[in-house]
Amino acid sequence: MVAEAVAPLWEAVLGLDAAGSAQEAAEPAPGGDAAAWLAAEGRCDRPWLLAARSAAPEAVERARAEGFLVMSLGEAFTAFEADVAYVPDVETMAAHGEALLARARFLLAPSNPHQGGWASGRSLASWAADIPALARFEAEGRLLRFDLWTGSAGGLFGDPDGAEIPARLLAAASARTIRTLGSALPEPSVTGFEGLRPVGARGESIQPYD
Protein backbone atom coordinates (compact mmCIF):
# COMPACT_ATOMS: atom_id res chain seq x y z
CA MET A 1 0.00 0.00 0.00
CA VAL A 2 1.08 3.58 -0.61
CA ALA A 3 0.80 4.50 3.07
CA GLU A 4 3.08 1.63 4.05
CA ALA A 5 5.63 2.53 1.40
CA VAL A 6 5.95 6.17 2.39
CA ALA A 7 5.75 5.71 6.17
CA PRO A 8 9.55 5.34 6.51
CA LEU A 9 9.99 8.64 4.63
CA TRP A 10 7.68 10.39 7.08
CA GLU A 11 9.56 8.96 10.03
CA ALA A 12 13.00 9.89 8.70
CA VAL A 13 12.11 13.48 7.81
CA LEU A 14 9.91 14.21 10.81
CA GLY A 15 12.38 12.68 13.24
CA LEU A 16 10.21 9.74 14.32
CA ASP A 17 11.30 6.22 15.15
CA ALA A 18 9.59 3.11 13.84
CA ALA A 19 7.01 3.24 16.61
CA GLY A 20 6.07 6.80 15.68
CA SER A 21 7.46 8.48 18.80
CA ALA A 22 9.63 11.56 18.64
CA GLN A 23 13.36 10.93 18.87
CA GLU A 24 15.14 13.12 21.36
CA ALA A 25 17.41 14.73 18.76
CA ALA A 26 14.50 15.62 16.48
CA GLU A 27 12.11 17.17 18.98
CA PRO A 28 11.03 20.78 18.43
CA ALA A 29 13.41 23.47 19.59
CA PRO A 30 12.88 24.87 23.11
CA GLY A 31 9.47 26.48 23.17
CA GLY A 32 8.39 24.46 20.14
CA ASP A 33 9.68 27.13 17.75
CA ALA A 34 8.00 26.37 14.43
CA ALA A 35 10.52 28.04 12.11
CA ALA A 36 13.47 26.27 13.75
CA TRP A 37 11.70 22.91 13.55
CA LEU A 38 10.76 23.38 9.90
CA ALA A 39 14.34 24.32 9.03
CA ALA A 40 15.86 21.30 10.81
CA GLU A 41 16.41 17.71 9.71
CA GLY A 42 16.14 18.54 6.00
CA ARG A 43 12.40 19.16 6.19
CA CYS A 44 12.52 22.12 3.83
CA ASP A 45 14.54 20.17 1.28
CA ARG A 46 11.34 18.19 0.71
CA PRO A 47 8.39 19.78 -1.15
CA TRP A 48 5.43 20.89 0.99
CA LEU A 49 1.74 20.75 0.17
CA LEU A 50 -0.61 23.15 1.99
CA ALA A 51 -3.98 21.43 1.78
CA ALA A 52 -7.31 22.99 2.75
CA ARG A 53 -10.58 21.24 3.61
CA SER A 54 -11.85 21.14 0.02
CA ALA A 55 -8.73 19.36 -1.29
CA ALA A 56 -9.57 15.89 -2.56
CA PRO A 57 -8.07 13.30 -0.18
CA GLU A 58 -6.92 11.19 -3.12
CA ALA A 59 -5.03 14.19 -4.56
CA VAL A 60 -3.34 14.73 -1.21
CA GLU A 61 -2.31 11.08 -1.11
CA ARG A 62 -0.92 11.29 -4.65
CA ALA A 63 1.21 14.25 -3.59
CA ARG A 64 2.40 12.35 -0.55
CA ALA A 65 3.34 9.40 -2.75
CA GLU A 66 5.42 11.81 -4.84
CA GLY A 67 7.39 12.85 -1.76
CA PHE A 68 5.47 15.87 -0.48
CA LEU A 69 5.10 16.63 3.21
CA VAL A 70 1.52 17.71 3.94
CA MET A 71 0.40 20.62 6.08
CA SER A 72 -3.37 20.73 6.58
CA LEU A 73 -5.09 24.10 6.96
CA GLY A 74 -7.82 24.68 9.53
CA GLU A 75 -10.00 21.61 9.98
CA ALA A 76 -8.69 19.88 6.85
CA PHE A 77 -7.03 17.23 9.04
CA THR A 78 -10.51 15.77 9.53
CA ALA A 79 -10.47 14.68 5.86
CA PHE A 80 -6.91 13.34 5.45
CA GLU A 81 -3.72 12.68 7.36
CA ALA A 82 -1.21 15.51 7.80
CA ASP A 83 2.42 15.70 8.81
CA VAL A 84 1.60 19.08 10.37
CA ALA A 85 -1.84 20.54 11.10
CA TYR A 86 -2.02 24.33 11.04
CA VAL A 87 -4.85 25.33 13.41
CA PRO A 88 -4.99 29.01 14.44
CA ASP A 89 -8.15 28.80 16.59
CA VAL A 90 -9.08 27.03 19.80
CA GLU A 91 -12.59 26.21 18.59
CA THR A 92 -11.23 23.75 16.01
CA MET A 93 -8.82 22.22 18.53
CA ALA A 94 -11.64 21.65 21.01
CA ALA A 95 -14.26 20.42 18.53
CA HIS A 96 -12.00 17.99 16.65
CA GLY A 97 -9.44 17.02 19.27
CA GLU A 98 -9.61 13.26 18.71
CA ALA A 99 -9.28 13.60 14.93
CA LEU A 100 -6.41 16.05 15.41
CA LEU A 101 -4.51 13.58 17.58
CA ALA A 102 -5.20 10.68 15.25
CA ARG A 103 -4.50 12.33 11.89
CA ALA A 104 -1.81 14.95 12.57
CA ARG A 105 1.72 14.16 13.66
CA PHE A 106 2.41 17.74 14.77
CA LEU A 107 0.18 20.71 15.61
CA LEU A 108 1.18 24.21 14.44
CA ALA A 109 -0.55 27.08 16.23
CA PRO A 110 -0.01 30.73 17.21
CA SER A 111 1.44 31.29 20.68
CA ASN A 112 -1.69 33.37 21.30
CA PRO A 113 -4.35 31.32 19.48
CA HIS A 114 -7.57 32.77 18.13
CA GLN A 115 -10.98 32.59 19.73
CA GLY A 116 -13.99 34.05 17.97
CA GLY A 117 -11.80 35.15 15.05
CA TRP A 118 -9.25 37.17 17.01
CA ALA A 119 -6.35 36.72 19.44
CA SER A 120 -7.69 35.18 22.64
CA GLY A 121 -5.26 36.88 25.00
CA ARG A 122 -4.33 33.46 26.42
CA SER A 123 -1.26 31.37 25.74
CA LEU A 124 -1.31 27.87 24.30
CA ALA A 125 -0.15 26.55 27.67
CA SER A 126 -3.15 28.20 29.31
CA TRP A 127 -5.56 26.74 26.75
CA ALA A 128 -4.04 23.28 27.25
CA ALA A 129 -5.75 23.16 30.64
CA ASP A 130 -9.11 23.34 28.84
CA ILE A 131 -8.39 21.35 25.67
CA PRO A 132 -7.16 17.77 26.27
CA ALA A 133 -5.87 17.31 22.72
CA LEU A 134 -3.75 20.44 22.99
CA ALA A 135 -2.36 19.21 26.31
CA ARG A 136 -1.41 15.90 24.65
CA PHE A 137 0.41 17.60 21.79
CA GLU A 138 2.35 19.73 24.27
CA ALA A 139 3.20 16.82 26.56
CA GLU A 140 4.38 14.67 23.66
CA GLY A 141 6.62 17.35 22.10
CA ARG A 142 4.34 17.60 19.06
CA LEU A 143 3.30 21.25 19.49
CA LEU A 144 4.91 23.91 17.26
CA ARG A 145 4.46 27.57 18.17
CA PHE A 146 4.99 30.84 16.34
CA ASP A 147 4.19 34.48 17.07
CA LEU A 148 1.34 36.01 15.05
CA TRP A 149 0.77 39.73 14.62
CA THR A 150 -2.71 39.48 16.17
CA GLY A 151 -1.20 38.53 19.51
CA SER A 152 2.30 40.01 19.27
CA ALA A 153 3.53 43.31 17.87
CA GLY A 154 6.54 41.51 16.41
CA GLY A 155 4.62 38.51 15.15
CA LEU A 156 4.27 37.16 11.63
CA PHE A 157 2.00 39.33 9.49
CA GLY A 158 -0.70 38.05 7.16
CA ASP A 159 -4.17 36.53 7.00
CA PRO A 160 -4.35 33.94 9.80
CA ASP A 161 -6.83 31.84 7.82
CA GLY A 162 -5.75 29.93 4.74
CA ALA A 163 -2.30 29.34 3.31
CA GLU A 164 -0.58 32.72 3.76
CA ILE A 165 0.84 32.32 7.27
CA PRO A 166 2.02 28.71 6.74
CA ALA A 167 3.66 29.80 3.48
CA ARG A 168 5.49 32.63 5.28
CA LEU A 169 6.72 30.21 7.94
CA LEU A 170 8.01 27.85 5.26
CA ALA A 171 9.61 30.77 3.42
CA ALA A 172 11.38 31.82 6.62
CA ALA A 173 12.69 28.27 6.92
CA SER A 174 13.96 28.39 3.30
CA ALA A 175 11.55 25.82 1.92
CA ARG A 176 12.36 25.07 -1.73
CA THR A 177 8.90 24.08 -2.95
CA ILE A 178 5.42 25.00 -1.70
CA ARG A 179 2.18 23.98 -3.40
CA THR A 180 -1.46 24.41 -2.37
CA LEU A 181 -4.70 22.51 -2.86
CA GLY A 182 -8.22 23.49 -1.91
CA SER A 183 -7.40 26.97 -0.61
CA ALA A 184 -9.31 28.86 -3.34
CA LEU A 185 -6.26 30.54 -4.85
CA PRO A 186 -6.57 31.58 -8.53
CA GLU A 187 -4.95 30.18 -11.65
CA PRO A 188 -4.58 26.43 -11.10
CA SER A 189 -1.37 25.17 -12.63
CA VAL A 190 -1.15 22.49 -15.31
CA THR A 191 0.09 20.04 -12.67
CA GLY A 192 -3.21 20.25 -10.81
CA PHE A 193 -1.84 22.35 -7.96
CA GLU A 194 -3.12 25.86 -7.41
CA GLY A 195 -1.04 28.94 -8.08
CA LEU A 196 0.58 30.44 -4.98
CA ARG A 197 0.70 34.22 -4.78
CA PRO A 198 4.18 35.67 -4.21
CA VAL A 199 4.91 35.53 -0.50
CA GLY A 200 7.87 36.37 1.69
CA ALA A 201 8.87 35.40 5.18
CA ARG A 202 8.12 38.85 6.61
CA GLY A 203 5.56 40.23 4.20
CA GLU A 204 7.80 41.21 1.32
CA SER A 205 6.93 40.01 -2.17
CA ILE A 206 9.19 37.36 -3.65
CA GLN A 207 8.95 34.99 -6.58
CA PRO A 208 6.85 31.84 -5.98
CA TYR A 209 8.77 28.69 -5.21
CA ASP A 210 8.99 26.06 -7.95
Protein Blocks (a to p, Z undefined) as FASTA:
>chain_A
ZZlmmmmmmmmmnopafkopacfklgccehiiaklmmmgghlmmpccddddfklcfklmm
mmmmnopacddehjllmmpccfbdcdfbfklmmmmmmmmmmmpmbdcddfbdceehiaeh
iafklmmmmmmklmmmmmnopaccdddfklofkbccddfehjklmmmmmmmnopabdcde
hklpghiafkopacdddddfkopacdddZZ
